[in-house]
């Protein structure tokens, strides 16, 4: 299995207090990948305002969440589809974690 890092920027009003909710949302977003860790990095000002369809106004702040996932293969197309369907995700980035192979 490979390890991936998944950085997500949620809307500023996204409820990040409950880790169980975040894990469930990320599992849905990534197609059921095993989530090994979740770090809420907090609310930060964005480098530039983001207009998200279905959300009134420009988003100037976002809540940053960094998750570590394990999966045989990440379906980036499925993540893009899930992220674009909802209004909660402003931006995301999936990277292969260095030394990302793990043993079964």
ABEGO torsion letter per residue (X at the ends): XBBBBBBBBBBAABBAABAAAAAAAAAAAAGGBBBABBBBAEBBBBABBBBBBGBBEBBABBBBBBBBBBBABBBAAAAAAAAAABAABABBBBBBBBGABBBX
